[in-house]
Amino acid sequence: MAASPVVWVNGPIVVGAGPAGLSVAACLRERGVPSVVLDRADCVASLWQHRTYDRLRLHLPKHFCELPGMPFPDSYPEYPTKSQFVCYLEAYTARFDVLPRFNTSVTSARYDDAAGLWRVQAENAAGVVTQYIGRWLVVATGENAERVLPKIDGIKDFCGPVSHVSEYKSGAPYRGKQVLVVGCGNSGMEVCLDLCDHNALPAMVVRDSVHVLPREMLGVATFSVAVFLLRFLPLWMVDRILLLLAWLFLGNLDKLGIRRPSGGPLALKNTRGRTPVLDIGALARIRSGDIQVVPGIRRFFCDGAELVDGRRVTADAVIMATGYHSNVPQWLKGCDFFTQEGYPRLPFPDGWKGQSGLYSVGFTRRGLSGVSLDAVKVAQHIAMTWNNHTATA
């Protein structure tokens, strides 16, 4: 039996070729540090290319979403489309000459104390397992690596199709159908809006409380307002101001069946990763009755579901807009830097650096702006160590 190939990496091993992995590889290259980027998919940013719906746009203004060293083209709108963002990432990859090794799935990564090196095993599409060895490991698989599919009583009894939002592209196949959308985050709201635009009949399951903010107020992005206020005011006060503005612009959402959490939107984002929903039109369709809001599901039946309040709703299809989670614990072994949920134990802004040459990028729960901050820090720190090694070699 032939031995597995072994590859010595003269620089960091970067796991993930999404915005996080591309950013850190680009920042490293700018500092003269080579790296090897591994990704299980067949392209950069596979989440954006393969697992998002057609109408998706960046939820934040483009200047908050730029990767280090390259702004968006001036011709792009304030909220770039999915295809524009993918084009930007491909141009970014080419500009910084990042060459990911695609179809290479990392199955394990472990630090070898005796050798002082990381040993990363990865399997390619042909089933060949290669061991990559290097001094540094950068975890850049991000917060959205795996789908979350909740177990709901009776789901196997439902007679219609059940899919995750990662499989949803357009509302066209659902025209005239009753669709139960489980989840009320940005994806759930936007999918319901898209279904309405294609003359489907969506019902959105709102099980938990959620913050909904206007995407813009009088032409100014709500996120921009929050960032500006945080320069001068404590977070709790900014949260109070945002909630007041949300009430003025959106009204009382309790009447629509949407309850606000007790904690503020920014506080919950920072402590629990719960992103507030930025409304782009779904609330108006809820008020008009085009989108029905229903509470949690008790159990499914062949033709629909029983809700926690005892009512029953009929449905032809179910879409799980239930989000994603990190998969780091599945492959990173012998290390307690990450929690069982797959996030760094140290909160932002200190979660980018672990022990023994371990780093993380893209786990700040602050979107693409957090990705950029982490990538720059990681690249600077590795470059400093790299230069010391080079000088003494």
C-alpha positions as CSV (number, residue, x, y, z in Angstrom):
1,M,0.0,0.0,0.0
2,A,1.5,3.3,-1.1
3,A,2.2,5.9,1.6
4,S,0.2,9.1,1.6
5,P,2.0,12.1,-0.1
6,V,3.5,14.6,2.3
7,V,3.8,18.3,1.4
8,W,6.0,20.7,3.3
9,V,4.4,24.1,3.3
10,N,6.9,26.9,3.5
11,G,4.5,29.3,5.2
12,P,1.0,29.1,6.7
13,I,-1.6,26.4,5.8
14,V,-4.9,28.3,5.3
15,V,-8.1,26.2,5.5
16,G,-10.9,27.8,3.5
17,A,-11.1,29.8,0.3
18,G,-13.9,32.1,1.1
19,P,-13.5,35.8,1.8
20,A,-11.6,35.0,5.0
21,G,-9.1,32.7,3.5
22,L,-8.6,34.8,0.4
23,S,-8.1,37.9,2.6
24,V,-5.4,36.4,4.8
25,A,-3.6,34.8,1.8
26,A,-3.6,38.2,0.0
27,C,-2.3,40.0,3.1
28,L,0.4,37.4,3.6
29,R,1.5,37.7,-0.1
30,E,1.7,41.5,0.2
31,R,4.2,40.9,3.1
32,G,6.2,38.4,1.1
33,V,5.0,35.3,3.0
34,P,3.9,32.3,0.9
35,S,0.9,30.2,1.9
36,V,-1.1,27.2,0.8
37,V,-4.9,27.6,0.7
38,L,-7.1,24.4,0.9
39,D,-10.8,24.3,0.2
40,R,-13.2,21.4,-0.2
41,A,-15.3,23.1,-2.9
42,D,-14.4,23.7,-6.6
43,C,-14.3,27.5,-6.5
44,V,-13.7,30.5,-4.3
45,A,-16.5,31.5,-1.9
46,S,-18.6,28.4,-2.6
47,L,-21.2,29.6,-0.1
48,W,-21.9,32.6,-2.3
49,Q,-21.6,30.8,-5.6
50,H,-23.5,27.6,-4.9
51,R,-25.6,28.1,-1.7
52,T,-27.3,31.5,-2.0
53,Y,-30.5,32.7,-3.7
54,D,-30.4,34.7,-6.9
55,R,-31.8,38.0,-5.6
56,L,-29.2,38.2,-2.8
57,R,-27.3,41.5,-2.3
58,L,-24.9,42.6,0.3
59,H,-26.9,43.7,3.3
60,L,-24.4,46.4,4.3
61,P,-23.0,49.3,2.2
62,K,-20.1,48.2,0.0
63,H,-17.4,50.1,1.8
64,F,-18.0,48.0,5.0
65,C,-17.6,44.8,3.0
66,E,-14.3,45.4,1.1
67,L,-11.4,43.0,1.6
68,P,-8.0,44.3,2.5
69,G,-6.1,46.0,-0.3
70,M,-8.8,46.3,-2.9
71,P,-11.9,48.5,-3.0
72,F,-15.1,47.6,-4.9
73,P,-15.3,49.2,-8.4
74,D,-16.8,52.6,-8.5
75,S,-19.4,51.3,-10.9
76,Y,-20.8,49.0,-8.3
77,P,-24.0,50.0,-6.5
78,E,-24.1,50.8,-2.8
79,Y,-25.4,47.2,-2.2
80,P,-23.7,44.9,-4.7
81,T,-25.5,41.9,-6.1
82,K,-24.5,38.3,-5.5
83,S,-22.9,38.1,-9.0
84,Q,-21.1,41.4,-8.5
85,F,-19.7,40.2,-5.2
86,V,-18.5,36.9,-6.7
87,C,-16.8,38.8,-9.6
88,Y,-15.1,41.0,-7.0
89,L,-13.8,38.0,-5.1
90,E,-12.5,36.3,-8.3
91,A,-10.8,39.6,-9.3
92,Y,-9.3,39.8,-5.8
93,T,-8.0,36.3,-6.1
94,A,-6.4,37.0,-9.4
95,R,-4.9,40.4,-8.3
96,F,-3.1,38.9,-5.4
97,D,-2.3,35.6,-7.2
98,V,-3.9,33.4,-4.7
99,L,-4.0,29.8,-6.0
100,P,-6.3,27.7,-3.8
101,R,-6.1,23.9,-4.0
102,F,-9.8,23.1,-4.7
103,N,-11.6,19.8,-4.1
104,T,-9.3,19.3,-1.1
105,S,-11.3,18.5,2.0
106,V,-9.4,18.8,5.3
107,T,-10.2,15.8,7.5
108,S,-8.0,16.5,10.4
109,A,-5.4,19.0,11.7
110,R,-3.3,18.5,14.8
111,Y,-0.3,20.1,16.3
112,D,2.8,17.9,16.7
113,D,4.4,19.0,19.9
114,A,7.6,17.0,19.4
115,A,8.2,18.5,15.9
116,G,6.7,21.9,16.6
117,L,4.7,21.7,13.4
118,W,1.1,21.4,12.3
119,R,0.0,18.2,10.5
120,V,-3.0,18.7,8.3
121,Q,-4.6,15.7,6.4
122,A,-6.7,16.5,3.4
123,E,-8.5,14.3,0.8
124,N,-8.9,15.3,-2.8
125,A,-11.7,14.3,-5.2
126,A,-9.9,11.2,-6.2
127,G,-9.7,10.0,-2.6
128,V,-6.0,10.6,-2.3
129,V,-5.0,11.7,1.2
130,T,-2.2,14.2,1.5
131,Q,-0.5,15.4,4.6
132,Y,0.5,19.1,4.7
133,I,3.1,20.1,7.3
134,G,3.9,23.6,8.3
135,R,4.6,26.0,11.2
136,W,1.4,27.9,11.0
137,L,-2.3,27.0,10.6
138,V,-5.0,29.6,9.8
139,V,-8.6,28.4,10.3
140,A,-10.7,30.4,7.8
141,T,-13.6,28.1,7.2
142,G,-15.9,30.7,8.7
143,E,-19.2,30.7,10.6
144,N,-21.3,29.3,7.8
145,A,-19.6,26.0,6.9
146,E,-22.5,23.6,7.5
147,R,-26.3,23.8,7.3
148,V,-28.4,23.8,10.4
149,L,-31.4,21.5,10.0
150,P,-33.5,21.4,13.1
151,K,-35.3,18.2,14.1
152,I,-39.0,18.9,14.2
153,D,-41.5,16.2,15.1
154,G,-43.2,14.6,12.1
155,I,-41.0,16.2,9.5
156,K,-40.7,12.8,7.7
157,D,-44.5,12.6,7.5
158,F,-44.7,15.8,5.4
159,C,-45.6,14.9,1.9
160,G,-44.1,17.9,0.1
161,P,-40.5,18.8,-0.6
162,V,-38.4,20.0,2.4
163,S,-35.3,22.0,1.5
164,H,-32.7,24.2,3.2
165,V,-32.4,27.8,2.2
166,S,-29.0,27.0,0.7
167,E,-30.8,25.1,-2.0
168,Y,-33.2,27.9,-2.8
169,K,-32.5,30.0,-5.9
170,S,-35.8,31.6,-6.9
171,G,-39.5,31.6,-6.1
172,A,-40.4,30.7,-9.6
173,P,-40.9,26.9,-8.9
174,Y,-43.3,27.8,-6.1
175,R,-45.7,30.0,-8.0
176,G,-49.2,29.5,-6.7
177,K,-48.1,27.2,-3.9
178,Q,-48.3,27.6,-0.1
179,V,-44.8,27.6,1.3
180,L,-43.9,27.4,5.0
181,V,-40.6,29.2,5.6
182,V,-39.1,28.2,8.9
183,G,-36.9,31.0,10.2
184,C,-37.2,34.8,10.4
185,G,-33.6,36.0,9.9
186,N,-32.4,38.0,6.9
187,S,-32.6,34.9,4.7
188,G,-36.1,33.9,5.9
189,M,-37.5,37.4,5.4
190,E,-35.9,37.8,2.0
191,V,-37.0,34.4,0.8
192,C,-40.6,35.2,1.8
193,L,-40.3,38.5,-0.1
194,D,-39.0,36.7,-3.2
195,L,-41.8,34.1,-3.0
196,C,-44.3,37.0,-2.9
197,D,-42.7,38.5,-6.0
198,H,-43.3,35.1,-7.8
199,N,-46.9,34.9,-6.7
200,A,-46.4,32.2,-4.1
201,L,-48.1,32.2,-0.7
202,P,-45.5,32.2,2.1
203,A,-46.0,31.7,5.8
204,M,-43.0,32.6,7.9
205,V,-42.4,30.7,11.2
206,V,-41.3,33.2,13.9
207,R,-40.4,31.0,16.9
208,D,-38.1,33.4,18.8
209,S,-37.9,37.1,19.3
210,V,-35.9,39.0,16.7
211,H,-34.7,42.6,16.1
212,V,-35.8,44.1,12.8
213,L,-34.2,47.4,11.7
214,P,-34.7,49.5,8.6
215,R,-31.8,49.0,6.2
216,E,-31.8,52.7,5.6
217,M,-33.3,55.8,7.3
218,L,-33.8,58.8,5.1
219,G,-31.3,57.4,2.6
220,V,-28.6,56.7,5.2
221,A,-27.7,53.1,6.0
222,T,-28.7,52.1,9.5
223,F,-25.3,50.4,10.0
224,S,-23.5,53.6,9.1
225,V,-25.5,55.4,11.7
226,A,-24.6,52.8,14.3
227,V,-20.9,52.9,13.5
228,F,-20.9,56.7,13.7
229,L,-22.7,56.7,17.0
230,L,-20.4,54.1,18.5
231,R,-17.5,56.6,18.1
232,F,-19.0,58.8,20.8
233,L,-21.5,56.8,22.8
234,P,-21.5,53.5,24.8
235,L,-23.0,50.4,23.0
236,W,-26.1,50.3,25.3
237,M,-27.0,53.8,24.5
238,V,-26.5,53.2,20.7
239,D,-28.8,50.2,21.1
240,R,-31.5,52.4,22.7
241,I,-31.2,55.0,19.9
242,L,-31.5,52.3,17.2
243,L,-34.6,50.8,18.9
244,L,-36.2,54.2,19.0
245,L,-35.4,54.9,15.4
246,A,-36.7,51.4,14.5
247,W,-40.0,52.1,16.3
248,L,-40.3,55.5,14.5
249,F,-39.6,54.0,11.0
250,L,-41.2,50.6,11.3
251,G,-43.8,50.9,14.0
252,N,-44.9,48.4,16.6
253,L,-43.9,45.0,15.3
254,D,-45.7,43.1,18.1
255,K,-48.9,43.7,16.1
256,L,-47.4,41.7,13.3
257,G,-46.4,38.8,15.5
258,I,-42.7,39.8,15.7
259,R,-41.4,40.2,19.2
260,R,-38.2,42.1,20.0
261,P,-35.6,40.5,22.4
262,S,-34.9,42.1,25.7
263,G,-31.2,42.8,24.8
264,G,-30.3,45.4,22.2
265,P,-29.5,44.5,18.6
266,L,-25.8,45.3,18.8
267,A,-25.4,43.7,22.2
268,L,-27.0,40.5,21.0
269,K,-24.8,40.5,17.8
270,N,-21.6,40.9,19.9
271,T,-22.4,38.4,22.6
272,R,-24.5,35.7,20.8
273,G,-24.0,36.3,17.2
274,R,-27.6,37.1,16.6
275,T,-27.7,39.4,13.6
276,P,-30.5,41.9,13.4
277,V,-32.7,41.7,10.3
278,L,-32.4,44.6,8.0
279,D,-35.8,45.1,6.4
280,I,-35.9,45.6,2.6
281,G,-39.6,45.3,2.1
282,A,-40.8,42.2,3.9
283,L,-42.6,44.1,6.6
284,A,-44.8,45.9,4.1
285,R,-45.8,42.5,2.6
286,I,-46.6,41.2,6.1
287,R,-48.8,44.2,6.7
288,S,-50.6,43.7,3.4
289,G,-51.2,40.0,4.2
290,D,-49.0,38.7,1.4
291,I,-46.7,37.1,4.0
292,Q,-48.4,35.3,6.9
293,V,-46.5,35.2,10.3
294,V,-47.1,32.1,12.4
295,P,-45.5,31.0,15.7
296,G,-43.4,27.9,16.3
297,I,-44.2,24.4,14.9
298,R,-45.3,21.6,17.2
299,R,-45.3,18.9,14.6
300,F,-45.7,18.3,10.8
301,F,-48.4,16.4,9.0
302,C,-48.6,15.3,5.4
303,D,-50.3,18.5,4.2
304,G,-48.9,21.0,6.7
305,A,-48.1,21.6,10.3
306,E,-49.6,22.1,13.7
307,L,-48.4,25.3,15.5
308,V,-47.6,25.7,19.1
309,D,-50.8,27.7,19.6
310,G,-52.9,24.7,18.4
311,R,-53.7,26.1,14.9
312,R,-52.9,24.2,11.7
313,V,-51.5,25.6,8.5
314,T,-51.4,23.9,5.2
315,A,-48.3,23.8,3.0
316,D,-47.2,22.5,-0.3
317,A,-43.5,22.9,0.5
318,V,-41.2,23.7,3.4
319,I,-38.0,25.8,3.3
320,M,-35.7,25.7,6.3
321,A,-34.2,29.2,6.6
322,T,-32.4,28.0,9.8
323,G,-28.9,29.2,9.1
324,Y,-25.5,27.6,9.3
325,H,-22.8,26.7,11.9
326,S,-19.1,26.3,12.1
327,N,-17.6,22.8,11.4
328,V,-14.1,23.4,13.0
329,P,-14.6,20.9,15.9
330,Q,-15.1,18.1,13.2
331,W,-11.5,18.4,12.0
332,L,-9.3,20.5,14.4
333,K,-8.0,18.0,16.9
334,G,-6.3,18.2,20.3
335,C,-6.9,21.9,20.7
336,D,-9.2,23.9,23.0
337,F,-8.8,27.3,21.3
338,F,-12.3,26.7,19.8
339,T,-15.5,25.9,21.7
340,Q,-17.6,22.9,20.9
341,E,-19.8,25.2,18.8
342,G,-16.7,26.0,16.7
343,Y,-15.9,29.6,17.7
344,P,-12.8,31.0,19.4
345,R,-13.1,31.0,23.1
346,L,-11.7,34.5,23.3
347,P,-14.2,37.2,22.2
348,F,-13.6,39.9,19.7
349,P,-11.1,41.5,19.2
350,D,-8.8,38.8,20.8
351,G,-10.0,35.7,19.1
352,W,-7.7,35.8,16.1
353,K,-4.6,34.2,17.7
354,G,-4.1,30.9,19.5
355,Q,-1.1,29.0,20.7
356,S,1.6,27.2,18.7
357,G,1.1,29.1,15.4
358,L,-2.7,28.7,15.3
359,Y,-4.8,31.6,14.0
360,S,-8.5,32.2,13.0
361,V,-10.0,34.5,10.5
362,G,-13.7,35.1,10.0
363,F,-15.2,34.2,13.4
364,T,-15.8,37.7,14.8
365,R,-19.6,37.6,14.1
366,R,-19.1,41.0,12.4
367,G,-19.4,40.0,8.8
368,L,-16.9,41.0,6.2
369,S,-15.6,44.0,8.1
370,G,-14.5,41.5,10.9
371,V,-12.9,39.3,8.3
372,S,-10.7,42.1,7.1
373,L,-9.6,43.1,10.6
374,D,-8.6,39.6,11.5
375,A,-6.8,39.0,8.2
376,V,-4.6,42.0,8.6
377,K,-3.8,41.2,12.2
378,V,-3.0,37.5,11.4
379,A,-0.8,38.4,8.3
380,Q,1.1,41.0,10.3
381,H,1.9,38.6,13.1
382,I,2.9,35.7,10.9
383,A,5.0,38.0,8.7
384,M,6.9,39.2,11.8
385,T,7.6,35.7,12.9
386,W,8.4,34.7,9.3
387,N,10.9,37.5,8.9
388,N,12.6,36.5,12.2
389,H,12.9,32.9,11.0
390,T,14.2,34.0,7.6
391,A,16.8,36.3,9.2
392,T,18.2,33.5,11.4
393,A,18.0,30.8,8.8
